[in-house]
């Protein structure tokens, strides 16, 4: 590894963690704003369920990625493991509870169906992330290892 690239894993880790934190904060702030409702935006009634699903899918992928990235070699295969998946899932599910239960204080309403779509997004996010890691491992790890071996 070249000296100029020695800090790149730390930079990548810091960037992904900062991106994850910013994503969560921006989502929580925007989801509590009254103008964020699909009614005020002129969208179909249940379009917000797709938004909940997508937001939590991306959030779970980002959170698992921010927990995993310690060195570029970890991109070759998933090292989150079952306990890591459970921890990341519980964190995102906890965020969904905070999001839904705090909405009445901001003029919005609590909805169990929103939580169900949040959790479905978390579940698919786990599958997407693990599939991406497996795909990377199967198709790109030998190329990465050959080009970036550590002496």
Phi and psi in degrees as GROMACS dihedral restraints (atoms count N, CA, C in turn):
[ dihedral_restraints ]
;  ai    aj    ak    al  type     phi  dphi    fc
    3     4     5     6     1   -74.9    20    10
    4     5     6     7     1   144.8    20    10
    6     7     8     9     1   -56.4    20    10
    7     8     9    10     1   -36.1    20    10
    9    10    11    12     1   -68.2    20    10
   10    11    12    13     1   -20.1    20    10
   12    13    14    15     1   -99.2    20    10
   13    14    15    16     1     3.5    20    10
   15    16    17    18     1   -61.6    20    10
   16    17    18    19     1   -32.7    20    10
   18    19    20    21     1   -93.7    20    10
   19    20    21    22     1    -1.1    20    10
   21    22    23    24     1   -62.1    20    10
   22    23    24    25     1   -37.3    20    10
   24    25    26    27     1   -61.9    20    10
   25    26    27    28     1   -38.9    20    10
   27    28    29    30     1   -67.6    20    10
   28    29    30    31     1   -38.1    20    10
   30    31    32    33     1   -65.8    20    10
   31    32    33    34     1   -42.3    20    10
   33    34    35    36     1   -63.2    20    10
   34    35    36    37     1   -44.8    20    10
   36    37    38    39     1   -61.0    20    10
   37    38    39    40     1   -46.0    20    10
   39    40    41    42     1   -63.5    20    10
   40    41    42    43     1   -40.7    20    10
   42    43    44    45     1   -64.5    20    10
   43    44    45    46     1   -46.2    20    10
   45    46    47    48     1   -65.3    20    10
   46    47    48    49     1   -39.7    20    10
   48    49    50    51     1   -66.9    20    10
   49    50    51    52     1   -40.6    20    10
   51    52    53    54     1   -65.7    20    10
   52    53    54    55     1   -42.0    20    10
   54    55    56    57     1   -61.0    20    10
   55    56    57    58     1   -43.1    20    10
   57    58    59    60     1   -63.4    20    10
   58    59    60    61     1   -47.2    20    10
   60    61    62    63     1   -62.6    20    10
   61    62    63    64     1   -44.8    20    10
   63    64    65    66     1   -62.4    20    10
   64    65    66    67     1   -41.3    20    10
   66    67    68    69     1   -60.0    20    10
   67    68    69    70     1   -46.7    20    10
   69    70    71    72     1   -65.0    20    10
   70    71    72    73     1   -46.7    20    10
   72    73    74    75     1   -63.4    20    10
   73    74    75    76     1   -47.0    20    10
   75    76    77    78     1   -62.5    20    10
   76    77    78    79     1   -40.4    20    10
   78    79    80    81     1   -63.4    20    10
   79    80    81    82     1   -47.7    20    10
   81    82    83    84     1   -63.3    20    10
   82    83    84    85     1   -39.0    20    10
   84    85    86    87     1   -66.5    20    10
   85    86    87    88     1   -47.3    20    10
   87    88    89    90     1   -70.5    20    10
   88    89    90    91     1   -30.5    20    10
   90    91    92    93     1   -72.5    20    10
   91    92    93    94     1   -17.7    20    10
   93    94    95    96     1   -96.2    20    10
   94    95    96    97     1    -3.4    20    10
   96    97    98    99     1   -83.0    20    10
   97    98    99   100     1   132.7    20    10
   99   100   101   102     1   -60.8    20    10
  100   101   102   103     1   -31.8    20    10
  102   103   104   105     1   -70.4    20    10
  103   104   105   106     1   -10.9    20    10
  105   106   107   108     1   -79.5    20    10
  106   107   108   109     1    -5.7    20    10
  108   109   110   111     1   -69.8    20    10
  109   110   111   112     1   146.9    20    10
  111   112   113   114     1   -67.1    20    10
  112   113   114   115     1   -26.1    20    10
  114   115   116   117     1   -63.8    20    10
  115   116   117   118     1   -45.5    20    10
  117   118   119   120     1   -71.5    20    10
  118   119   120   121     1   -19.9    20    10
  120   121   122   123     1   -92.3    20    10
  121   122   123   124     1    -4.6    20    10
  123   124   125   126     1    75.9    20    10
  124   125   126   127     1    24.1    20    10
  126   127   128   129     1   -91.8    20    10
  127   128   129   130     1   159.3    20    10
  129   130   131   132     1   -56.0    20    10
  130   131   132   133     1   155.1    20    10
  132   133   134   135     1   -52.0    20    10
  133   134   135   136     1   -46.0    20    10
  135   136   137   138     1  -102.1    20    10
  136   137   138   139     1    17.1    20    10
  138   139   140   141     1   -65.2    20    10
  139   140   141   142     1   -27.8    20    10
  141   142   143   144     1   -64.1    20    10
  142   143   144   145     1   -25.0    20    10
  144   145   146   147     1   -65.6    20    10
  145   146   147   148     1   -40.2    20    10
  147   148   149   150     1   -66.0    20    10
  148   149   150   151     1   -35.8    20    10
  150   151   152   153     1   -65.3    20    10
  151   152   153   154     1   -46.0    20    10
  153   154   155   156     1   -57.2    20    10
  154   155   156   157     1   -47.4    20    10
  156   157   158   159     1   -57.8    20    10
  157   158   159   160     1   -50.4    20    10
  159   160   161   162     1   -66.0    20    10
  160   161   162   163     1   -41.8    20    10
  162   163   164   165     1   -62.0    20    10
  163   164   165   166     1   -44.6    20    10
  165   166   167   168     1   -77.4    20    10
  166   167   168   169     1   -25.5    20    10
  168   169   170   171     1   -62.6    20    10
  169   170   171   172     1   -51.1    20    10
  171   172   173   174     1   -64.3    20    10
  172   173   174   175     1   -41.7    20    10
  174   175   176   177     1   -61.2    20    10
  175   176   177   178     1   -42.6    20    10
  177   178   179   180     1   -67.4    20    10
  178   179   180   181     1   -38.8    20    10
  180   181   182   183     1   -62.7    20    10
  181   182   183   184     1   -46.2    20    10
  183   184   185   186     1   -62.2    20    10
  184   185   186   187     1   -42.7    20    10
  186   187   188   189     1   -66.2    20    10
  187   188   189   190     1   -42.4    20    10
  189   190   191   192     1   -65.1    20    10
  190   191   192   193     1   -39.5    20    10
  192   193   194   195     1   -65.2    20    10
  193   194   195   196     1   -39.4    20    10
  195   196   197   198     1   -72.1    20    10
  196   197   198   199     1   -25.2    20    10
  198   199   200   201     1   -79.8    20    10
  199   200   201   202     1   -27.8    20    10
  201   202   203   204     1   -88.9    20    10
  202   203   204   205     1   -36.4    20    10
  204   205   206   207     1   -68.8    20    10
  205   206   207   208     1   107.0    20    10
  207   208   209   210     1  -122.0    20    10
  208   209   210   211     1   -28.0    20    10
  210   211   212   213     1  -157.0    20    10
  211   212   213   214     1   148.3    20    10
  213   214   215   216     1   -56.2    20    10
  214   215   216   217     1   -27.7    20    10
  216   217   218   219     1   -62.3    20    10
  217   218   219   220     1   -25.2    20    10
  219   220   221   222     1   -69.2    20    10
  220   221   222   223     1   -15.4    20    10
  222   223   224   225     1   -73.1    20    10
  223   224   225   226     1   -14.5    20    10
  225   226   227   228     1   -72.0    20    10
  226   227   228   229     1   -31.5    20    10
  228   229   230   231     1  -151.0    20    10
  229   230   231   232     1   158.0    20    10
  231   232   233   234     1   -74.4    20    10
  232   233   234   235     1   127.7    20    10
  234   235   236   237     1  -116.9    20    10
  235   236   237   238     1    15.6    20    10
  237   238   239   240     1   -67.6    20    10
  238   239   240   241     1   -41.6    20    10
  240   241   242   243     1    72.2    20    10
  241   242   243   244     1   169.3    20    10
  243   244   245   246     1   -63.3    20    10
  244   245   246   247     1   -43.0    20    10
  246   247   248   249     1   -66.5    20    10
  247   248   249   250     1   -35.7    20    10
  249   250   251   252     1   -65.7    20    10
  250   251   252   253     1   -39.0    20    10
  252   253   254   255     1   -63.2    20    10
  253   254   255   256     1   -44.4    20    10
  255   256   257   258     1   -62.2    20    10
  256   257   258   259     1   -45.4    20    10
  258   259   260   261     1   -61.9    20    10
  259   260   261   262     1   -47.9    20    10
  261   262   263   264     1   -62.2    20    10
  262   263   264   265     1   -41.9    20    10
  264   265   266   267     1   -62.8    20    10
  265   266   267   268     1   -44.4    20    10
  267   268   269   270     1   -64.3    20    10
  268   269   270   271     1   -36.8    20    10
  270   271   272   273     1   -64.2    20    10
  271   272   273   274     1   -46.0    20    10
  273   274   275   276     1   -68.3    20    10
  274   275   276   277     1   -38.5    20    10
  276   277   278   279     1   -65.3    20    10
  277   278   279   280     1   -39.0    20    10
  279   280   281   282     1   -61.0    20    10
  280   281   282   283     1   -43.0    20    10
  282   283   284   285     1   -61.6    20    10
  283   284   285   286     1   -39.0    20    10
  285   286   287   288     1   -65.7    20    10
  286   287   288   289     1   -38.6    20    10
  288   289   290   291     1   -62.5    20    10
  289   290   291   292     1   -47.3    20    10
  291   292   293   294     1   -58.0    20    10
  292   293   294   295     1   -45.1    20    10
  294   295   296   297     1   -58.6    20    10
  295   296   297   298     1   -51.9    20    10
  297   298   299   300     1   -72.3    20    10
  298   299   300   301     1   -44.2    20    10
  300   301   302   303     1   -70.7    20    10
  301   302   303   304     1   -23.4    20    10
  303   304   305   306     1   -90.2    20    10
  304   305   306   307     1   -10.4    20    10
  306   307   308   309     1   -62.1    20    10
  307   308   309   310     1   -36.9    20    10
  309   310   311   312     1   -58.5    20    10
  310   311   312   313     1   -26.8    20    10
  312   313   314   315     1   -72.2    20    10
  313   314   315   316     1   -12.6    20    10
  315   316   317   318     1  -116.6    20    10
  316   317   318   319     1    21.3    20    10
  318   319   320   321     1    79.9    20    10
  319   320   321   322     1    12.1    20    10
  321   322   323   324     1  -107.2    20    10
  322   323   324   325     1  -178.1    20    10
  324   325   326   327     1  -127.4    20    10
  325   326   327   328     1   150.0    20    10
  327   328   329   330     1   -74.9    20    10
  328   329   330   331     1   140.9    20    10
  330   331   332   333     1  -144.2    20    10
  331   332   333   334     1   118.1    20    10
  333   334   335   336     1   -63.2    20    10
  334   335   336   337     1   -32.5    20    10
  336   337   338   339     1   -66.4    20    10
  337   338   339   340     1   -37.0    20    10
  339   340   341   342     1   -59.6    20    10
  340   341   342   343     1   -42.7    20    10
  342   343   344   345     1   -62.3    20    10
  343   344   345   346     1   -40.2    20    10
  345   346   347   348     1   -62.0    20    10
  346   347   348   349     1   -41.6    20    10
  348   349   350   351     1   -70.6    20    10
  349   350   351   352     1   -33.1    20    10
  351   352   353   354     1   -59.3    20    10
  352   353   354   355     1   -49.4    20    10
  354   355   356   357     1   -68.0    20    10
  355   356   357   358     1   -35.4    20    10
  357   358   359   360     1   -63.6    20    10
  358   359   360   361     1   -40.1    20    10
  360   361   362   363     1   -63.0    20    10
  361   362   363   364     1   -39.3    20    10
  363   364   365   366     1   -61.8    20    10
  364   365   366   367     1   -46.4    20    10
  366   367   368   369     1   -60.6    20    10
  367   368   369   370     1   -46.9    20    10
  369   370   371   372     1   -69.5    20    10
  370   371   372   373     1   -33.7    20    10
  372   373   374   375     1   -60.3    20    10
  373   374   375   376     1   -40.2    20    10
  375   376   377   378     1   -62.1    20    10
  376   377   378   379     1   -46.4    20    10
  378   379   380   381     1   -63.2    20    10
  379   380   381   382     1   -42.4    20    10
  381   382   383   384     1   -63.1    20    10
  382   383   384   385     1   -46.4    20    10
  384   385   386   387     1   -63.5    20    10
  385   386   387   388     1   -47.9    20    10
  387   388   389   390     1   -64.4    20    10
  388   389   390   391     1   -37.7    20    10
  390   391   392   393     1   -65.1    20    10
  391   392   393   394     1   -40.6    20    10
  393   394   395   396     1   -63.9    20    10
  394   395   396   397     1   -41.9    20    10
  396   397   398   399     1   -64.8    20    10
  397   398   399   400     1   -42.6    20    10
  399   400   401   402     1   -64.5    20    10
  400   401   402   403     1   -42.8    20    10
  402   403   404   405     1   -61.3    20    10
  403   404   405   406     1   -44.4    20    10
  405   406   407   408     1   -59.1    20    10
  406   407   408   409     1   -45.9    20    10
  408   409   410   411     1   -61.9    20    10
  409   410   411   412     1   -44.9    20    10
  411   412   413   414     1   -70.8    20    10
  412   413   414   415     1   -38.9    20    10
  414   415   416   417     1  -104.2    20    10
  415   416   417   418     1   -25.3    20    10
  417   418   419   420     1  -120.5    20    10
  418   419   420   421     1   -12.4    20    10
  420   421   422   423     1   -66.7    20    10
  421   422   423   424     1   -37.2    20    10
  423   424   425   426     1   -67.4    20    10
  424   425   426   427     1   -36.6    20    10
  426   427   428   429     1   -66.3    20    10
  427   428   429   430     1   -44.7    20    10
  429   430   431   432     1   -62.9    20    10
  430   431   432   433     1   -44.6    20    10
  432   433   434   435     1   -63.9    20    10
  433   434   435   436     1   -42.0    20    10
  435   436   437   438     1   -65.6    20    10
  436   437   438   439     1   -37.4    20    10
  438   439   440   441     1   -87.6    20    10
  439   440   441   442     1   -19.7    20    10
  441   442   443   444     1  -131.8    20    10
  442   443   444   445     1    33.8    20    10
  444   445   446   447     1   -66.9    20    10
  445   446   447   448     1   143.6    20    10
  447   448   449   450     1   -92.5    20    10
  448   449   450   451     1   126.0    20    10
